[in-house]
Amino acid sequence: MIYTVTLNPALDKTVEIPSLTVDAVNRITSVRTDPGGKGINVSKVISKLGGKSIAAGILGGDTGRAILSALEEMGLTTCFHFVEGETRTNMKIIDPEAHTNTDINEPGVTVSEEILGELLTELLRKVTEKDIVVISGSMPKGSPQDTYYTWTKAFREKGAKVILDADGELLKAGLKASPYLIKPNNHELSALTGKTLETPKELEETARSLMKEYGIQKTVVSMGSAGALYVTADETIYAEGIKVPVGSTVGAGDSVVAALAVAEESGMSLEETVCLSTATGAANVMCSGTQAAEYEVIEKLIPKVVYHRI
């Protein structure tokens, strides 16, 4: 089973505003809402890929209940704890004329170590050594800075494979618990090392250094439209980006993580993993908001994936 952890979910409201202008009245031409947060996005895509997952996390208020209801309508299995306060609503502004995406994110609910501990304890009763746990996204207010270290370590001690998709201090903390797989983008990897990494070779060398230092088995470095690097102990593959019409780039990285989790659970080869995750990421870029692409779209893109060993 794949578990996804979203400790700071959101109701994603995506609007289109042609020629967005600051300090002026702007007119919205379209709007849609989706249950979101990185782990929730992963679970939505896993479902489209034909896999099963349990989406876990923290919710609050009417917004939290709306998210839970939407996930249940999608047929997803959930394990959420409710707290006082209101789950955040995040605004995603797409300007189709300027080809820009602007995110305006609320802070979300406030939690305590006790609340987080209760959720972790419940999940640890369920998770086994055969499972994959995806930990991703931001943390709610009140969370200890080492939360991702604590959670990664706890799931690893149960024998589960942990996929960590975080950035900044959260990623730094989580690395110390030796997650199975990490998925930073090139900017996050540069920030982690304190130096600008521009070429695939520089990114690969840095990824291998981190893998050796922290005992990480696999690293996927996303490079936006330029593609991604897939690094294991034995080999590295560079996958070129697929050119597709852009609906929204929000959640594209989460869709890649979903494909990585499904590929890992299914025992796919590295080549199969590269093709599935690249196609899944591209298919979701074609969608509006954070909705998940249909598998038929993903399937048509798989033959278009071009990759090279480096």
C-alpha positions in Angstrom: 0.0 0.0 0.0 1.1 3.6 -0.7 0.4 6.1 2.1 0.5 9.9 1.3 1.0 12.4 4.1 -0.2 15.9 3.7 0.1 17.8 7.0 -0.9 21.2 5.5 -3.6 20.5 2.9 -5.5 23.2 1.0 -8.5 23.8 -1.1 -6.9 24.9 -4.4 -8.8 27.7 -6.2 -7.5 28.1 -9.7 -8.5 31.2 -11.7 -7.6 32.5 -15.1 -7.0 36.3 -15.5 -5.8 37.4 -18.9 -3.2 40.2 -18.7 -3.1 40.2 -14.9 -2.2 43.7 -13.7 -1.0 44.6 -10.2 -2.7 47.5 -8.5 -5.7 47.4 -10.8 -9.1 45.7 -11.2 -8.8 42.3 -12.8 -11.5 40.1 -14.3 -11.6 36.4 -13.8 -12.6 34.4 -16.9 -12.7 30.9 -15.4 -12.5 29.3 -11.9 -12.3 25.8 -10.5 -11.6 24.3 -7.1 -9.8 21.1 -6.2 -8.8 19.4 -3.0 -5.0 19.9 -2.8 -1.8 19.8 -0.9 1.1 17.9 -2.3 0.3 14.5 -0.8 -3.4 14.7 -1.7 -2.3 15.6 -5.3 -0.1 12.4 -5.2 -3.1 10.3 -4.1 -5.3 11.7 -6.9 -2.8 10.8 -9.5 -2.1 7.4 -8.1 -5.8 6.6 -8.5 -5.7 7.7 -12.2 -2.7 5.4 -12.7 -4.7 2.5 -11.4 -3.0 2.3 -8.0 -4.4 2.5 -4.5 -3.3 4.7 -1.7 -4.4 6.0 1.7 -4.3 9.8 2.0 -3.5 11.0 5.5 -3.1 14.3 7.1 -4.6 17.2 9.1 -7.8 19.0 8.3 -9.9 21.7 10.0 -13.3 23.5 9.7 -15.7 23.6 6.8 -12.9 23.8 4.2 -11.4 20.6 5.7 -14.8 18.9 5.5 -15.2 20.0 1.9 -11.8 18.5 1.0 -12.6 15.2 2.8 -16.0 15.0 1.0 -14.4 15.6 -2.4 -11.7 12.9 -1.8 -14.4 10.4 -0.8 -16.4 11.3 -3.9 -13.2 10.4 -5.9 -13.2 7.0 -4.2 -10.0 7.7 -2.2 -9.3 6.0 1.1 -8.4 8.6 3.8 -7.0 8.9 7.3 -7.3 12.5 8.4 -7.4 14.0 11.9 -9.5 17.1 12.4 -8.3 20.0 14.5 -9.6 23.4 15.5 -9.3 26.2 12.9 -9.8 26.3 9.1 -7.8 24.5 6.5 -6.3 27.0 4.1 -7.5 28.0 0.7 -4.8 28.6 -1.9 -5.3 30.8 -4.9 -3.6 29.8 -8.2 -3.7 32.7 -10.7 -3.0 31.7 -14.3 -2.4 34.5 -16.9 -2.8 32.8 -20.3 -1.6 35.9 -22.1 1.7 36.3 -20.2 2.0 32.5 -19.7 2.5 33.0 -15.9 1.4 31.1 -12.8 1.1 33.0 -9.5 0.4 31.2 -6.2 -1.1 32.9 -3.2 -1.0 30.5 -0.3 -2.7 30.9 3.1 -0.8 29.7 6.2 -3.4 27.1 7.3 -4.3 25.6 10.7 -2.1 25.6 13.8 -1.2 22.2 15.2 0.7 20.8 18.3 3.2 18.1 18.7 0.5 16.1 20.5 -1.8 16.3 17.5 1.0 15.3 15.1 2.0 12.5 17.4 -1.6 11.0 17.5 -1.7 10.9 13.7 1.8 9.4 13.4 0.9 6.7 16.0 -2.2 5.8 14.1 -0.3 5.5 10.8 2.5 3.4 12.4 -0.2 0.9 13.5 -1.1 0.5 9.8 2.2 0.7 7.9 4.2 -2.4 7.3 7.6 -3.2 5.7 5.8 -3.7 2.3 4.5 -0.2 2.2 5.6 3.1 0.6 5.1 6.4 2.5 5.1 9.6 0.6 5.9 12.6 2.8 5.6 16.0 1.0 4.7 19.6 1.2 4.8 22.4 3.8 4.2 22.1 7.5 1.3 23.8 9.4 2.0 26.4 12.1 3.1 24.9 15.4 5.0 22.0 13.8 8.5 21.2 15.1 11.2 21.9 12.5 12.4 18.3 12.7 8.9 16.8 12.0 10.0 15.2 8.7 13.1 13.7 10.4 10.9 12.2 13.1 8.3 10.8 10.7 10.8 9.5 8.1 12.8 7.8 10.9 9.6 6.2 12.4 8.4 4.8 9.1 11.9 3.5 8.1 12.0 1.7 11.5 8.8 0.0 10.4 10.6 -1.1 7.2 8.6 1.1 4.9 10.2 2.9 1.9 9.9 6.7 2.4 9.7 9.1 -0.5 10.4 12.6 0.7 9.4 15.6 -1.4 10.2 18.8 0.5 12.5 21.7 0.3 14.6 24.1 2.5 14.9 23.2 6.2 12.3 20.5 6.0 14.3 18.6 3.4 17.6 19.2 5.4 16.0 17.7 8.5 14.4 14.8 6.6 17.7 13.8 4.9 19.2 12.9 8.3 16.7 10.1 8.6 17.8 8.5 5.3 14.7 8.4 3.2 14.6 5.9 0.4 14.0 8.4 -2.4 14.1 12.2 -2.6 12.8 14.5 -5.4 14.3 18.0 -5.3 14.2 20.2 -8.3 17.4 21.8 -9.5 16.8 25.0 -7.6 16.1 23.2 -4.3 19.2 21.1 -4.8 21.3 24.2 -5.4 19.9 25.9 -2.3 20.6 22.7 -0.3 24.3 22.8 -1.3 24.7 26.6 -1.3 26.0 26.7 -4.9 24.5 27.1 -8.3 24.1 23.8 -10.1 23.4 24.3 -13.8 24.5 21.2 -15.8 23.1 17.7 -15.6 26.6 16.5 -14.6 26.8 19.0 -11.7 23.3 17.9 -10.6 24.2 14.2 -10.8 27.4 14.6 -8.9 25.7 16.6 -6.1 22.8 14.0 -6.0 25.3 11.2 -5.6 27.2 13.0 -2.9 24.0 13.4 -0.9 23.0 9.8 -1.5 26.4 8.6 -0.2 26.3 11.0 2.8 22.8 10.2 4.0 22.2 6.6 2.7 19.6 7.5 0.2 18.8 4.9 -2.5 17.4 7.0 -5.3 17.2 10.7 -6.3 15.1 12.3 -9.0 16.0 15.9 -9.8 13.3 17.7 -11.7 14.5 20.5 -14.1 11.1 21.9 -15.2 10.6 21.9 -19.0 14.2 20.7 -19.4 13.3 17.3 -18.0 14.7 15.3 -15.1 17.6 13.3 -13.8 17.1 9.8 -12.3 20.0 8.7 -10.2 20.4 5.3 -8.5 23.5 3.7 -7.0 24.3 2.0 -10.4 23.2 4.4 -13.1 21.9 7.8 -14.1 19.3 8.5 -16.8 18.5 12.0 -18.1 14.9 12.3 -19.5 14.1 15.1 -21.8 10.9 17.2 -21.1 7.9 16.5 -23.4 6.5 19.6 -25.1 2.8 19.8 -24.4 0.2 22.6 -24.2 0.3 24.1 -20.7 -2.9 24.2 -18.7 -1.3 24.6 -15.3 2.2 23.6 -13.9 0.8 23.4 -10.3 1.0 19.8 -9.1 3.2 18.6 -12.0 5.9 17.6 -9.5 3.4 15.8 -7.4 2.2 13.8 -10.4 5.8 12.7 -10.9 6.1 11.6 -7.3 2.8 9.6 -7.7 4.3 7.8 -10.8 7.5 7.1 -8.9 5.5 5.5 -6.0 3.4 3.4 -8.3 6.5 2.3 -10.3 8.3 1.4 -7.1 5.4 -0.6 -5.7 5.0 -2.4 -9.1 8.7 -3.3 -9.3 9.2 -1.4 -12.6 12.7 -1.1 -14.1 14.4 2.3 -14.1 13.6 2.7 -17.8 9.9 2.0 -17.2 9.9 4.3 -14.2 11.4 7.1 -16.3 8.9 6.8 -19.0 5.9 6.5 -16.7 6.8 9.5 -14.5 7.9 11.7 -17.4 4.6 11.1 -19.2 2.6 11.5 -16.1 4.2 14.8 -15.3 3.6 16.1 -18.8 0.0 14.9 -18.9 -0.8 16.8 -15.7 0.7 20.0 -17.0 -2.0 19.8 -19.7 -4.7 19.9 -17.0 -6.3 23.0 -15.4 -5.8 23.5 -11.7 -4.6 20.5 -9.7 -6.9 18.0 -11.3 -5.3 14.7 -12.2 -4.8 13.6 -15.9 -6.7 10.6 -17.2 -4.5 7.5 -17.8 -5.5 7.5 -21.5 -3.6 10.8 -21.9 -0.6 9.5 -20.0 -0.5 6.3 -22.0 -0.3 8.3 -25.3 2.6 10.3 -24.0 4.8 7.3 -22.8 6.1 6.5 -26.4 7.2 10.2 -26.7 9.6 10.0 -23.8 13.2 10.4 -24.9 16.0 9.5 -22.4 19.7 9.0 -22.3 22.1 7.4 -19.9 24.9 9.7 -18.7 
